[in-house]
Amino acid sequence: MEPMIRCNACKKQIKSENGILKEDVFVGYKEWGYFSNKDLQIDHFYLCEECYEKMIKNFAIPVQRIEKTEVL
């Protein structure tokens, strides 16, 4: 049985088939270092595209988006 990926914000199950994601997700990963209140803690989470868009909509400085013209 393959592991299930869920959006950490809305709990939506991310579609996958035979271990291959059938929809894209935002993966958040942060290794906190010294000079933070989370020394040596690692945070990891997933956001579905809808929850990602909701999150960045509230940013004071917009996300920088760059359009790719080819995929290698």
Backbone as XML, in Angstrom:
<?xml version="1.0"?>
<chain id="A" units="angstrom">
  <residue number="1" name="MET">
    <atom name="N" x="0.854" y="-1.186" z="0.000"/>
    <atom name="CA" x="0.000" y="0.000" z="0.000"/>
    <atom name="C" x="0.892" y="1.240" z="0.000"/>
  </residue>
  <residue number="2" name="GLU">
    <atom name="N" x="0.642" y="2.160" z="-0.931"/>
    <atom name="CA" x="1.475" y="3.346" z="-1.046"/>
    <atom name="C" x="1.068" y="4.395" z="-0.009"/>
  </residue>
  <residue number="3" name="PRO">
    <atom name="N" x="2.034" y="5.216" z="0.427"/>
    <atom name="CA" x="1.711" y="6.240" z="1.432"/>
    <atom name="C" x="0.768" y="7.283" z="0.843"/>
  </residue>
  <residue number="4" name="MET">
    <atom name="N" x="-0.142" y="7.766" z="1.677"/>
    <atom name="CA" x="-1.115" y="8.762" z="1.274"/>
    <atom name="C" x="-0.584" y="10.152" z="1.606"/>
  </residue>
  <residue number="5" name="ILE">
    <atom name="N" x="-0.669" y="11.060" z="0.640"/>
    <atom name="CA" x="-0.272" y="12.443" z="0.881"/>
    <atom name="C" x="-1.544" y="13.267" z="1.015"/>
  </residue>
  <residue number="6" name="ARG">
    <atom name="N" x="-1.603" y="14.083" z="2.061"/>
    <atom name="CA" x="-2.752" y="14.967" z="2.288"/>
    <atom name="C" x="-2.255" y="16.399" z="2.443"/>
  </residue>
  <residue number="7" name="CYS">
    <atom name="N" x="-3.086" y="17.321" z="2.003"/>
    <atom name="CA" x="-2.807" y="18.743" z="2.215"/>
    <atom name="C" x="-2.883" y="19.008" z="3.717"/>
  </residue>
  <residue number="8" name="ASN">
    <atom name="N" x="-1.864" y="19.649" z="4.257"/>
    <atom name="CA" x="-1.854" y="19.939" z="5.691"/>
    <atom name="C" x="-2.886" y="20.990" z="6.089"/>
  </residue>
  <residue number="9" name="ALA">
    <atom name="N" x="-3.356" y="21.810" z="5.139"/>
    <atom name="CA" x="-4.311" y="22.868" z="5.476"/>
    <atom name="C" x="-5.752" y="22.364" z="5.443"/>
  </residue>
  <residue number="10" name="CYS">
    <atom name="N" x="-6.144" y="21.664" z="4.374"/>
    <atom name="CA" x="-7.551" y="21.264" z="4.221"/>
    <atom name="C" x="-7.773" y="19.759" z="4.332"/>
  </residue>
  <residue number="11" name="LYS">
    <atom name="N" x="-6.707" y="18.987" z="4.458"/>
    <atom name="CA" x="-6.740" y="17.524" z="4.583"/>
    <atom name="C" x="-7.129" y="16.800" z="3.290"/>
  </residue>
  <residue number="12" name="LYS">
    <atom name="N" x="-7.213" y="17.520" z="2.172"/>
    <atom name="CA" x="-7.558" y="16.891" z="0.901"/>
    <atom name="C" x="-6.512" y="15.842" z="0.555"/>
  </residue>
  <residue number="13" name="GLN">
    <atom name="N" x="-6.967" y="14.666" z="0.119"/>
    <atom name="CA" x="-6.046" y="13.627" z="-0.318"/>
    <atom name="C" x="-5.545" y="13.986" z="-1.714"/>
  </residue>
  <residue number="14" name="ILE">
    <atom name="N" x="-4.228" y="13.944" z="-1.897"/>
    <atom name="CA" x="-3.611" y="14.247" z="-3.174"/>
    <atom name="C" x="-3.646" y="12.979" z="-4.020"/>
  </residue>
  <residue number="15" name="LYS">
    <atom name="N" x="-4.176" y="13.095" z="-5.231"/>
    <atom name="CA" x="-4.329" y="11.929" z="-6.097"/>
    <atom name="C" x="-2.977" y="11.368" z="-6.515"/>
  </residue>
  <residue number="16" name="SER">
    <atom name="N" x="-2.863" y="10.048" z="-6.410"/>
    <atom name="CA" x="-1.656" y="9.364" z="-6.883"/>
    <atom name="C" x="-2.046" y="7.988" z="-7.401"/>
  </residue>
  <residue number="17" name="GLU">
    <atom name="N" x="-1.213" y="7.477" z="-8.278"/>
    <atom name="CA" x="-1.453" y="6.159" z="-8.857"/>
    <atom name="C" x="-0.110" y="5.458" z="-9.001"/>
  </residue>
  <residue number="18" name="ASN">
    <atom name="N" x="0.020" y="4.305" z="-8.377"/>
    <atom name="CA" x="1.268" y="3.539" z="-8.405"/>
    <atom name="C" x="2.466" y="4.374" z="-7.956"/>
  </residue>
  <residue number="19" name="GLY">
    <atom name="N" x="2.254" y="5.206" z="-6.939"/>
    <atom name="CA" x="3.339" y="6.023" z="-6.398"/>
    <atom name="C" x="3.651" y="7.279" z="-7.193"/>
  </residue>
  <residue number="20" name="ILE">
    <atom name="N" x="2.845" y="7.561" z="-8.226"/>
    <atom name="CA" x="3.074" y="8.752" z="-9.051"/>
    <atom name="C" x="1.960" y="9.755" z="-8.772"/>
  </residue>
  <residue number="21" name="LEU">
    <atom name="N" x="2.346" y="10.983" z="-8.387"/>
    <atom name="CA" x="1.349" y="12.014" z="-8.119"/>
    <atom name="C" x="0.611" y="12.373" z="-9.397"/>
  </residue>
  <residue number="22" name="LYS">
    <atom name="N" x="-0.705" y="12.471" z="-9.307"/>
    <atom name="CA" x="-1.542" y="12.839" z="-10.443"/>
    <atom name="C" x="-2.001" y="14.287" z="-10.346"/>
  </residue>
  <residue number="23" name="GLU">
    <atom name="N" x="-1.546" y="14.995" z="-9.330"/>
    <atom name="CA" x="-1.735" y="16.439" z="-9.201"/>
    <atom name="C" x="-0.549" y="16.975" z="-8.420"/>
  </residue>
  <residue number="24" name="ASP">
    <atom name="N" x="-0.217" y="18.213" z="-8.674"/>
    <atom name="CA" x="0.979" y="18.774" z="-8.052"/>
    <atom name="C" x="0.658" y="19.337" z="-6.673"/>
  </residue>
  <residue number="25" name="VAL">
    <atom name="N" x="1.656" y="19.404" z="-5.826"/>
    <atom name="CA" x="1.514" y="19.959" z="-4.478"/>
    <atom name="C" x="2.706" y="20.859" z="-4.187"/>
  </residue>
  <residue number="26" name="PHE">
    <atom name="N" x="2.496" y="21.793" z="-3.276"/>
    <atom name="CA" x="3.588" y="22.604" z="-2.762"/>
    <atom name="C" x="4.179" y="21.845" z="-1.585"/>
  </residue>
  <residue number="27" name="VAL">
    <atom name="N" x="5.497" y="21.668" z="-1.585"/>
    <atom name="CA" x="6.168" y="20.987" z="-0.484"/>
    <atom name="C" x="6.958" y="22.025" z="0.294"/>
  </residue>
  <residue number="28" name="GLY">
    <atom name="N" x="6.599" y="22.203" z="1.547"/>
    <atom name="CA" x="7.342" y="23.111" z="2.423"/>
    <atom name="C" x="8.305" y="22.312" z="3.269"/>
  </residue>
  <residue number="29" name="TYR">
    <atom name="N" x="9.551" y="22.744" z="3.323"/>
    <atom name="CA" x="10.578" y="22.049" z="4.100"/>
    <atom name="C" x="11.529" y="23.097" z="4.654"/>
  </residue>
  <residue number="30" name="LYS">
    <atom name="N" x="11.704" y="23.116" z="5.956"/>
    <atom name="CA" x="12.590" y="24.096" z="6.572"/>
    <atom name="C" x="13.359" y="23.452" z="7.705"/>
  </residue>
  <residue number="31" name="GLU">
    <atom name="N" x="14.692" y="23.497" z="7.610"/>
    <atom name="CA" x="15.558" y="23.084" z="8.714"/>
    <atom name="C" x="15.926" y="24.351" z="9.462"/>
  </residue>
  <residue number="32" name="TRP">
    <atom name="N" x="15.396" y="24.500" z="10.649"/>
    <atom name="CA" x="15.660" y="25.694" z="11.447"/>
    <atom name="C" x="17.056" y="25.616" z="12.042"/>
  </residue>
  <residue number="33" name="GLY">
    <atom name="N" x="17.737" y="26.728" z="12.054"/>
    <atom name="CA" x="19.093" y="26.777" z="12.578"/>
    <atom name="C" x="19.167" y="27.574" z="13.864"/>
  </residue>
  <residue number="34" name="TYR">
    <atom name="N" x="20.371" y="27.855" z="14.222"/>
    <atom name="CA" x="20.599" y="28.670" z="15.401"/>
    <atom name="C" x="20.061" y="30.066" z="15.144"/>
  </residue>
  <residue number="35" name="PHE">
    <atom name="N" x="19.866" y="30.826" z="16.166"/>
    <atom name="CA" x="19.320" y="32.181" z="16.115"/>
    <atom name="C" x="17.821" y="32.176" z="15.796"/>
  </residue>
  <residue number="36" name="SER">
    <atom name="N" x="17.154" y="31.066" z="16.011"/>
    <atom name="CA" x="15.696" y="31.009" z="15.907"/>
    <atom name="C" x="15.186" y="30.372" z="17.196"/>
  </residue>
  <residue number="37" name="ASN">
    <atom name="N" x="13.892" y="30.387" z="17.365"/>
    <atom name="CA" x="13.302" y="29.718" z="18.524"/>
    <atom name="C" x="13.040" y="28.244" z="18.254"/>
  </residue>
  <residue number="38" name="LYS">
    <atom name="N" x="13.512" y="27.761" z="17.117"/>
    <atom name="CA" x="13.278" y="26.380" z="16.721"/>
    <atom name="C" x="14.587" y="25.670" z="16.389"/>
  </residue>
  <residue number="39" name="ASP">
    <atom name="N" x="15.629" y="25.964" z="17.123"/>
    <atom name="CA" x="16.953" y="25.398" z="16.843"/>
    <atom name="C" x="16.887" y="23.907" z="16.546"/>
  </residue>
  <residue number="40" name="LEU">
    <atom name="N" x="17.405" y="23.518" z="15.380"/>
    <atom name="CA" x="17.568" y="22.140" z="14.943"/>
    <atom name="C" x="16.246" y="21.392" z="14.704"/>
  </residue>
  <residue number="41" name="GLN">
    <atom name="N" x="15.134" y="22.112" z="14.638"/>
    <atom name="CA" x="13.839" y="21.516" z="14.323"/>
    <atom name="C" x="13.665" y="21.500" z="12.806"/>
  </residue>
  <residue number="42" name="ILE">
    <atom name="N" x="12.991" y="20.476" z="12.288"/>
    <atom name="CA" x="12.687" y="20.401" z="10.862"/>
    <atom name="C" x="11.169" y="20.401" z="10.698"/>
  </residue>
  <residue number="43" name="ASP">
    <atom name="N" x="10.666" y="21.334" z="9.900"/>
    <atom name="CA" x="9.243" y="21.406" z="9.576"/>
    <atom name="C" x="9.066" y="20.955" z="8.126"/>
  </residue>
  <residue number="44" name="HIS">
    <atom name="N" x="8.049" y="20.131" z="7.876"/>
    <atom name="CA" x="7.780" y="19.605" z="6.535"/>
    <atom name="C" x="6.267" y="19.524" z="6.366"/>
  </residue>
  <residue number="45" name="PHE">
    <atom name="N" x="5.739" y="20.042" z="5.250"/>
    <atom name="CA" x="4.295" y="19.997" z="5.029"/>
    <atom name="C" x="3.973" y="20.060" z="3.543"/>
  </residue>
  <residue number="46" name="TYR">
    <atom name="N" x="2.715" y="19.708" z="3.225"/>
    <atom name="CA" x="2.206" y="19.751" z="1.862"/>
    <atom name="C" x="1.016" y="20.685" z="1.801"/>
  </residue>
  <residue number="47" name="LEU">
    <atom name="N" x="0.876" y="21.404" z="0.682"/>
    <atom name="CA" x="-0.311" y="22.215" z="0.422"/>
    <atom name="C" x="-0.813" y="21.893" z="-0.976"/>
  </residue>
  <residue number="48" name="CYS">
    <atom name="N" x="-2.122" y="21.645" z="-1.087"/>
    <atom name="CA" x="-2.703" y="21.480" z="-2.417"/>
    <atom name="C" x="-2.649" y="22.850" z="-3.112"/>
  </residue>
  <residue number="49" name="GLU">
    <atom name="N" x="-2.860" y="22.850" z="-4.407"/>
    <atom name="CA" x="-2.735" y="24.100" z="-5.171"/>
    <atom name="C" x="-3.716" y="25.163" z="-4.680"/>
  </residue>
  <residue number="50" name="GLU">
    <atom name="N" x="-4.924" y="24.758" z="-4.336"/>
    <atom name="CA" x="-5.929" y="25.714" z="-3.857"/>
    <atom name="C" x="-5.500" y="26.366" z="-2.543"/>
  </residue>
  <residue number="51" name="CYS">
    <atom name="N" x="-5.005" y="25.596" z="-1.600"/>
    <atom name="CA" x="-4.567" y="26.149" z="-0.307"/>
    <atom name="C" x="-3.310" y="26.999" z="-0.470"/>
  </residue>
  <residue number="52" name="TYR">
    <atom name="N" x="-2.428" y="26.606" z="-1.389"/>
    <atom name="CA" x="-1.240" y="27.409" z="-1.671"/>
    <atom name="C" x="-1.653" y="28.791" z="-2.174"/>
  </residue>
  <residue number="53" name="GLU">
    <atom name="N" x="-2.611" y="28.830" z="-3.115"/>
    <atom name="CA" x="-3.067" y="30.112" z="-3.655"/>
    <atom name="C" x="-3.716" y="30.971" z="-2.569"/>
  </residue>
  <residue number="54" name="LYS">
    <atom name="N" x="-4.487" y="30.358" z="-1.671"/>
    <atom name="CA" x="-5.087" y="31.096" z="-0.555"/>
    <atom name="C" x="-4.004" y="31.693" z="0.344"/>
  </residue>
  <residue number="55" name="MET">
    <atom name="N" x="-2.952" y="30.919" z="0.610"/>
    <atom name="CA" x="-1.884" y="31.378" z="1.490"/>
    <atom name="C" x="-1.146" y="32.567" z="0.881"/>
  </residue>
  <residue number="56" name="ILE">
    <atom name="N" x="-0.733" y="32.456" z="-0.382"/>
    <atom name="CA" x="0.084" y="33.523" z="-0.965"/>
    <atom name="C" x="-0.735" y="34.775" z="-1.277"/>
  </residue>
  <residue number="57" name="LYS">
    <atom name="N" x="-2.049" y="34.621" z="-1.368"/>
    <atom name="CA" x="-2.931" y="35.774" z="-1.603"/>
    <atom name="C" x="-2.793" y="36.803" z="-0.475"/>
  </residue>
  <residue number="58" name="ASN">
    <atom name="N" x="-2.435" y="36.345" z="0.719"/>
    <atom name="CA" x="-2.322" y="37.224" z="1.889"/>
    <atom name="C" x="-0.932" y="37.810" z="2.088"/>
  </residue>
  <residue number="59" name="PHE">
    <atom name="N" x="0.015" y="37.485" z="1.231"/>
    <atom name="CA" x="1.373" y="38.012" z="1.372"/>
    <atom name="C" x="1.388" y="39.511" z="1.103"/>
  </residue>
  <residue number="60" name="ALA">
    <atom name="N" x="2.138" y="40.253" z="1.899"/>
    <atom name="CA" x="2.301" y="41.691" z="1.675"/>
    <atom name="C" x="3.158" y="41.951" z="0.437"/>
  </residue>
  <residue number="61" name="ILE">
    <atom name="N" x="4.129" y="41.088" z="0.191"/>
    <atom name="CA" x="4.971" y="41.164" z="-1.003"/>
    <atom name="C" x="4.616" y="39.946" z="-1.845"/>
  </residue>
  <residue number="62" name="PRO">
    <atom name="N" x="4.130" y="40.151" z="-3.066"/>
    <atom name="CA" x="3.703" y="39.018" z="-3.889"/>
    <atom name="C" x="4.832" y="38.036" z="-4.190"/>
  </residue>
  <residue number="63" name="VAL">
    <atom name="N" x="4.453" y="36.798" z="-4.405"/>
    <atom name="CA" x="5.398" y="35.764" z="-4.806"/>
    <atom name="C" x="5.937" y="36.130" z="-6.184"/>
  </residue>
  <residue number="64" name="GLN">
    <atom name="N" x="7.228" y="35.944" z="-6.378"/>
    <atom name="CA" x="7.826" y="36.181" z="-7.688"/>
    <atom name="C" x="7.541" y="34.961" z="-8.556"/>
  </residue>
  <residue number="65" name="ARG">
    <atom name="N" x="6.895" y="35.184" z="-9.694"/>
    <atom name="CA" x="6.573" y="34.082" z="-10.611"/>
    <atom name="C" x="7.365" y="34.253" z="-11.886"/>
  </residue>
  <residue number="66" name="ILE">
    <atom name="N" x="7.989" y="33.174" z="-12.315"/>
    <atom name="CA" x="8.764" y="33.152" z="-13.535"/>
    <atom name="C" x="8.178" y="32.061" z="-14.420"/>
  </residue>
  <residue number="67" name="GLU">
    <atom name="N" x="7.849" y="32.400" z="-15.644"/>
    <atom name="CA" x="7.303" y="31.418" z="-16.585"/>
    <atom name="C" x="8.457" y="30.679" z="-17.263"/>
  </residue>
  <residue number="68" name="LYS">
    <atom name="N" x="8.417" y="29.352" z="-17.194"/>
    <atom name="CA" x="9.400" y="28.526" z="-17.886"/>
    <atom name="C" x="8.971" y="28.370" z="-19.341"/>
  </residue>
  <residue number="69" name="THR">
    <atom name="N" x="9.925" y="28.338" z="-20.241"/>
    <atom name="CA" x="9.601" y="28.167" z="-21.644"/>
    <atom name="C" x="9.894" y="26.763" z="-22.147"/>
  </residue>
  <residue number="70" name="GLU">
    <atom name="N" x="10.668" y="26.001" z="-21.374"/>
    <atom name="CA" x="10.911" y="24.613" z="-21.743"/>
    <atom name="C" x="11.164" y="23.788" z="-20.498"/>
  </residue>
  <residue number="71" name="VAL">
    <atom name="N" x="10.889" y="22.508" z="-20.620"/>
    <atom name="CA" x="11.090" y="21.589" z="-19.507"/>
    <atom name="C" x="12.120" y="20.571" z="-19.940"/>
  </residue>
  <residue number="72" name="LEU">
    <atom name="N" x="13.147" y="20.388" z="-19.102"/>
    <atom name="CA" x="14.201" y="19.431" z="-19.438"/>
    <atom name="C" x="13.919" y="18.078" z="-18.823"/>
  </residue>
</chain>
